[in-house]
Amino acid sequence: MKEKLLRWLINLFLAAALVLAAAAWLPKAFHMEAYVVKSSSMEPAIKAGSVIYVSQYREDETISPGDIVSFQTGDAKVTHRVVAVDTEQGSVITKGDANKTRDSQPVTFDAIEGKVRFHIPVIGYLLLR
């Protein structure tokens, strides 16, 4: 009985390690970047501790209100929702879903790293350790 339990625990540990490794490195094969969300500014859509997967916009896509995008601002990577697009200025206005106000500065199209394609809740806490 002890051997069976030990074997089961080892298999569970190996499966968890494999899932974590895949969550961290597999996106590169699909030209995506994976980031751990550290703040609650996008809750309830994306909770803190989630892993987000971001890729560049495809040629046939346009940046649209409602898209969730990642961009660099100062030393921080930010992931917020596009609320307005200014094609003449080549910029967007963004806002975190949980924030009361829009972000103070527009984000230029060139500064947008990409669009959040999907996310996995909670697993980011495991990847941070």
N, C-alpha and C positions, 0 to 999 in steps of 0.2 A: 504494500500500500504506500509506504514512504517513497519507494522508488518511482512509482507511478506519479505521485504528487510532485516529486522533484523534477521528473522528466517534463511534466505539464508546465511547471513554472519556468523551466529553462526554455521551452518552446514559446511560451508567452513572452518572455523577455526578448528572445531573438526576433519574434514577429514585431514587437514594439520597436525594436532597434531598426528593423528593416523599414517600417512605416516612417519613422523619423528621418532616416537617411533619404528615402524617396521624396519625402516632403521638402527636404532641404536642397537636394541636388538634381532631381529629375526635371524640374522646370527649365533648367539650362538647356536641355535637349530640345525644348520647344521655344527657345529664345525668350524666356521669361525670367524675371528676377523675383525672388521671394523675400519678403520683409515681414518682420514681426511688428504688429501694431502695439505701441506702448502707451497710447493715450485713449481716452474714451470719447474723443471729439466726433467720431463717426457712429456712435451708438444711437439707435439700436441696430442699424444695418450691419456694422462691423464692430464687434466688441474688442476691447483691449485683450491682448493675449492671442488674438487670431494671427494666422499667417496669411498674407495677401500675396497674390501672384499677378505681376504687372508685366504687360508687354506693350511695345510701341503700337501706335495706330497703324493699321494696314492702309495701303494706298486707296482702297475703296471706302474707307471710313472717314467720317468727319467728326470733329469734337462737337458734342451736343450737350445741351442742358440735361442734367440727370446722370451724366457719366461720372464715375468716380475715378479721379486721376491722382497720380503721385508726381510730386515735383520737389525740387530742392529750394529751400529758402534759408539763406545764411548757412548755419551748420546743421540744420535739421531737414530731414526728409518729411514731407507733409503729404497726407492722403486725404483729400476732401472732394466734395461733390461740386461739379460745375453747375452754377446757377444762371450764368449769362455768358454769351459768346459775342465778342466784338471783332468781327472779321476785318474791319477796316484797320483797327489797331493791332490785329494779330494777337489778341489776348483773351483771357477768360476771367470771370469773377468766380471765386470759389467760396465754399462755406462748409464747415463741419456740420453734420446733421444735428449734433447735440449742442452746437453753439447758437447763441441768440442772434449774433450779427454775422454778416459776411466778413470774409478776410479783408484786411485793410488795403492790401495792394493787389492789383491785377497780376495775373500770371501770364507771361508771354507763351505763345505756342512752342517756341524753342526750349523753354524751361520745363515743359511737361515731359516727364520721362516716359509715361505711358498710361494706359487704362488698366484699372483693376479688372481682371478677367474672372477671378473667383477667389474665394477665401475659405480657409478651414479654421473653425473656432477652436480655441483653447490650446491647440498644439504648440503655439508659440511659446507658452510658458515652459514647455519641456525643452524647446530649442535654445532658450536663453540660459539655461543652467550649464 
